[in-house]
Amino acid sequence: MKKRLLWNLLFVIAVGTVVFFWLIDLISKHTEESMSFIDVSYREELREYAREAERILYEEGEDALEIWVKEVEEREDTWIAIAQSSITTLSNTSLSQSYTDNFWLGRSLEWKIHLYFAENPTMDIFFEDGVNHFLIQLPQRMRPGSNLLIIDLILQIGIPFLLLCLITFVLYRHMMKPLKKLEKATRQFSKGQLDVRASDGFSHRDDELTKLASTFDHMAGRISRLITDQRQLLADLSHELRTPLTRLNIAVDCVEQNLDSDKALERLRYESSNMQGLIDDALTLVWFNTESPKLDLEDLEITSLLQVIVEDAQYEFSQHKVRLIQLESEFFIKSAQQALTAALENIIRNALFHTPIGKTVTVELKQKIDNITIEVRDQGYGVPEKYLEKIFKPFFRIKQENQDTERSVSSKKSGYGLGLALAKRQVIALGGSIYAENLSHEQGAGLMVCIQLPYCASLTQRRNE
């Protein structure tokens, strides 16, 4: 789901707020309703007033009732009346019996009291005779809802404030946890801890913040690999330059002492040429590693290119045989000629170097539905299975066994283990892939390096029209 964090916040804040205030309103209404009834003890006290008034009226008379009413009025700061409900109708009309039976001069003790009315209501209690009414304005001390203001403040301000603070804190923790972890990881990474990662422990989350942490991890991983590779490259380059520099110094000494100057000068030219090639290859490798370049692709006719590369290789290694197998028709691909040529030259030259004199290196072009495959098969001694991936690493070389003389897995031009490493990065930059595998004895033994490049048949068809 895109914008997962947005939807989470929308649900928590928008939906949660609506539900939250609905609940607050529901609780407030329920609380007000429960507070709107006269307390049970006060109801009983009012009924006791009515019974006492009825007793005094029938036992002591109206004069005694008047005195008692005034005492109660003064004590309760209210008014009291004893009345009869007598309704006179006009124009020969009549009231229904149900209306007459339920007619009240005041409010029943069981009814709700309006909490927001300023004046206290008049309460109506029937005498036992069912005719007379005991009417009393509800004393202020008996009025319900005396704590309504405080409760309203608590329900409508206090509780919402505390709960919103809690929600804000939870959201803050939810959002800041990965950000703080990212901050910590960034600080540690800046101090040289290249293996630190920010997304550890967030596998249960999948939102924009964890994606930010994953992006940081990807960046940190790439930077750490670049730093590690550059450190290793620098160490390897320093090691590889030490030997030719020693030879150069020896050659310079020979020239200075006039000891076989011609041979020494030839050695100087040879070593300086090798060092120049080593430095150029190393710089190219660094460029591919650090920049991950997107090469400018063009329509490239692959069969003609292979023909030229094979002819050049045959000329350079005249004591070997180079065989090209491909279809007669032209094939066009989207590629960069310079990068692809350099990669193929390195691979073919590497194969020729490890093929005994008189043996054959086969270059075969195969067409598939969505790619073309270029196989370079030599008749050398192969590579141990455990090294098939490592031969594409810079400066990686292994000693070949079962040979009269030891040789390293490298080409004559780049005898430092950079040829296949460069070829792999060039092929990847072209959108292809490369791998190596040993050939069986039935296949002629040796090693096969296979390049796969994207191919679109419509391009070839369009160019051939």
N, C-alpha and C positions, 0 to 999 in steps of 0.2 A: 504494500500500500504506500503510495506516494504521500509525502508530507504527514507522516505518522504522528510526529510530535504535535503538529497543528491540530489534528483530529483528537489527540489525547487531551490537549489543553482546551479545545472546544467542548469536549464532553465534560471535563472536570469543571471548567469555569462557567461556560454558558448553561449547559444542561444542569450541572450541579447547583448553580446559583438559583435557577428557576425552581428546581425541586426543593432546594433549601428554604427559600422564602415562602414557598407554598406550604411547607411543613410548619414554618414559624407562624404563618397566618392561621393554619389549622389549629396549632397548639394554642395560639392567642385566643381564637374564638372559643375553643373548648374551655380554656381557663376562665375567660369572661363569663361563659355560660354557667360554669360550675360556681362562680362567685356571685351570680345574680340571684341566688335563692337565700331567703332568710335562714339564719342558723336554726337548727332544730331546737336548741334550748330557748332561743328567743321566741320561736313559734309557740312553744309550750307556755312561756311566760305571758304572751299575749292572750292565749286561750284562758289562762288562769285569771287574767284581768276580766275577761268576758264572763267567766263563771262567777267571779266575785261580784261583778256589777249585777248580774241576774239574781244572785242570792239576796243582795241588799235591797234590790227593787221589790222583790216579793216578800221579804221578811221584815224589812225596816222601813220601807216606803221611799218615796221619791226624794224627800228632804235629805234623808241620810245618804241616798245615792248621789245627790248634788254635792254634798260635802266631800264624799269619797272621790268623786270625779275631779274636783278642784285640787285635792291633794295629789292625785296621780298626775294631773296636768302640770302642776308646779314641779313635781319631782322629775318628770320625764321631759319637761319643756316642750309640750305638745298640746293638742286639743283632743277631746273625747266627746262623743255624742251617742245617745241611745235613741234609735229611730225605728219607725215602721215603714216598710215598703208598700206603699199604696199608690197604684197607678190608675188614673181615671182616663178612660178613653172617650173620644168625641164622635159625633155623627154615627152613633150606633155601630161603632167598630169594636173589635175585640182582639185581645192578644192570644197567641197560641199557648197551650198549656206548657209546652216544653220551654218556651221563652220565660213564662212566669216562674216555672220551677227553677230555672237557672239564672234568674235575675239577681244581680248583686248591686249594692249601693257603692261598694268599694272593691278593692282587690282581695282575692283569696290569699291566705297565707302560703298556699302551695304554688302561687304564680311567681314568675320571674320578676325581678325589680330592674327597671331601666337604670343602669349605673351612671349614665351620662346626663340624666335629668337633674336640674338643680334642686327642685322641690321634692320632698319626701312624699311618697304615695299614701293614700288613705286605705287602711286595711279594714276589711269587713268580716265580722265573726257573728254567725247566727246564734241567737239564744236557743236553748233546747226546745222552746215552744215553737220554733220555726217561723215566728212572726216578727219578733224584734231583732234589730241589728245592733251590734256593738261596733261603733265606728271609731277608729283612732288613727291619727296621722302617725306614721311609723316614726318612733323616736330615733334621733340621730345615732344614738349608740348602737341601735339594732340594725342600722342600714348596712347591707352587704357592700363589698367592694371598697372598703376603707384603704386597702393596700393596692388598689388598682394602678395608681400612678407608678409605684415602685415596681410592680410586676410587669407593667407595660415597658418600663425602661429596661428591665432585665431581659424580657422576651424579644423586644424589638431593637434594642441597641446592644445590651451587654452580651447576650448569647451569640447573636450574629457577628459581633466584633471578635469575640474569642474564637469562634469557629472559622471565620474568614482568616484570622491570623494563623490558625492551625493549618488551614488549606494552603495559605501562602507559604508557610514554612515547609510543608510537604512538597509543594511544587518547586520551591527553591532547592530543597535537597535533591529532588528528582532531576532537576536541570543542572545543578551545580556539581553533582557527584562526578559525572563524566568530564565536565569542564575542569574540575580540580585535578582529576587524574591526568587529564591532558596537560594541564599546566605543570604538574609534577614531572610527567614524562618529558616534556619539553625542556624543563630545567635540567633534568638528569642527562638528557641527550646532549644538551649544550656543553655539559661538563665532560663529555667523552664516553658516556655509557651507551654505546651504540646498540646494545641488545635490548634496551628498554622499549616497552610497548604500552600503548595507552588503552587498548581495547580488552586487555585481560580482565576477566571477571564480569564482562557485560554481554555474555552470550545469550542471556535471556531477554535482552532488549534489542529492538530493531527500529530506531528512529534516526532523525537527522543528527543528533548529538553523537550517537554511537557510530554513525557513518562518518562523521567528522573524525572520530578517534581512529576508525579504520583507515581513513585517508591519511592521517598522520602516520599510522603504522606502515602503510604502503610507502609513504615518503621516507620514513626513517629506515625502512628495510632497504630501499633503493640507495639512499645516501650511505648507509653503513656498508652495503656491498661495494659501492663505488670507492669508498675510502679504503676498505680492505683490499679491493683489487688494485687500487693505485699504490698502496703500500707494498703489496706483493710484487706488483710490476716494477716498482722502483728498486726493490731488493733484488729481483731477478735481473733487471737491466744492469744494475751495478755489478752483479756477479758476472754477467755475460760480457760486459765491457772490459773486465779486468784482464782476461786472457789476450784479446787482440791488442790492448794497450801495452801489455808486456811484450808482445811480439813487435809492436811498433818501436818500443824503446830499444829492443835488441837491434832492430834494423837500423835505427838512427845511430846507435853506437858503431855498427859496422860501417856505415857511410862515413862517420867522423874519423874512423881509424883506417879508411881505405881498404877494408876487408871485403872483397867481392861486392863492390859497390853496385854493380848492375843487378845482381840478384837481390841485394838489400832494397834497392829502389823498387824493384818489382814487388817485393814483399810489402813495402810501404803502400804502393798503389792498391794491392790486393786487400790488405787489412783495412785501409781507409774506405775502400768501396764496400766491404762487408759491414763496417761500422755505420756507414751512411745508410745502407739498406736496413740495418737493424734499427737505427733511430727512426727512419721513415716509417717502417712497419709498426714500431712501438707507438709513434704519434698517431698513426691511423687507427690503431687498436684503442688507444685512449679516447680518440674522438668518437668512435662507435660506442664505447662503453659509457661515456659521460653524456653524450648528446642524444643517444638513441635516435639518430637522424631519420627523417622521412625523405628518401631519395626521390628526385624528379624522374618519373617514369615516362617512357616513350615507347612507341611501337617498334619492337625489335624482332628481326627475323633470326630465329635461333639456329636454324640449320647452317646458314652461311657463317654465323659466328663460330659455331663448333668446328666447321671446316678450317677456318683460319687458325683457331687456337691449336687444333691437332697438328696442322702443318708446321706451326712454329715449334711445338713440342718435339715433333719428329726431327726437325732440323737441329734443335739444341741437344737432343739425346739420340744421336745418329746410330748408336750401337744397340738401340732398343727398337722394338716394333710398336707402333701406335695404330690401333685399328678403330675406325669410326663406323658405328652402325646406326643408321637413321633412315627415315623414309625419304623418298626423292622429292616429295612435295614440300612447299615452304610452310613454315609455322611461325606465326607472329604472336608475341606475348607482350604484356606490359611490363617493362623492366628498365633498369639503368645499365647501359652497355658497359661503362667503365667498371662499375662494382661487380657485375656478373662476370666480366672477362677476368678481372683480378682473382675472383673466387675460383673460377674454373682452372685458371693457370696454376694457382697454388695447389689445388687438389691433384691435377694431372702431373705436375712436376713432382709432387710428393710421392705419387704412385710410381713414377719412372725411377725415382731415386732408390726405391726399395724393391725394385724388380731387377733380378739378375740380368746381366748383359745377354742379349740374344732372346730374351723372353718378351712377352707381349703385354701391353696395357690396352684394355678395351674401353672405349667410351661409347655408350649406347644411349640413344634418345628414345624414350617411350611416350606415347600419347595416351592419356586417360580422359575421362569425361570432363573433369574440372581442373586438371593439373597435368603438367608434363614432368617426367622423371628423367634425370640424367644420371646414369650409373657409370662410375669409374672403377673398373676392376683391374687389380694388378695380379701378378704371379709371384709375389714375394712370400714372406714367411708369416704374414698375418700379425695380429695383435692379441695378446692375452685378453680374455673376455672382460676381466676386471678393469682393463684400461680403455675399453672402447669409448666411454664417455669422456675420460680424462684427456684423450689425445686432442680434444678441441680446446683445451685450456692453454693459456699463454705459457711459453717456455717449458711445456711438458715434453720430456723426451724419455725414451726407454732404450735400454741396451738390447740389441737384437742378438739372439742366440743362433747356433747352427750356421754360423758364417765364418769364413776364413778370417775376416777382420771385423772388429766391432764398429758398428755405425749407429748413429742416432737417428730417430725418426724425425727427419727434417729434410728440406730440399737443399739443393746446391746453392741456390740463390739466398735462401733464408735458412741458414743452418742453425737457427736458434729456437726452433719450436714455436714459431709465430704463424706459419703458413696456414695451418688448419684452423687456428683460432681466428685469424682474420677472415678466412673463408666462411666460417660459421656466422660471424657477425654481419658480413656482407649479405649472405643469403637471407638471414632473418630480417635485415633492413629492407630487402626486396619483397617481404611478405611470404617467404618460403620457409622450408625446413631442411635440415641435413642430419644424417645419421650414418654410422659405420657399422659394418658387420663382417665377420669372417666368412669366407667362402668355403664350402665343403670340397673334398677332394674330387667329387664328381663335377664340381663347377670349376675346377682348375686350381683350387686352393687360393691363398692370398687374401687380400682385404678388398672390400667393396665400400666405397663412399657414395651415398645416394643423396641427390639433391631433388627436392620437389618444389616446383614453382607454380603459381596460379596460371591457369590457361582458360581462355574464353574462345570457343570455336567460332563465334560470330565475328571476332576481330580478324581471324585468318580469312574467313569467308569474305568479309568486306574488303580487305586489302587485296585479295586475289581477283576481285571483280574488275 
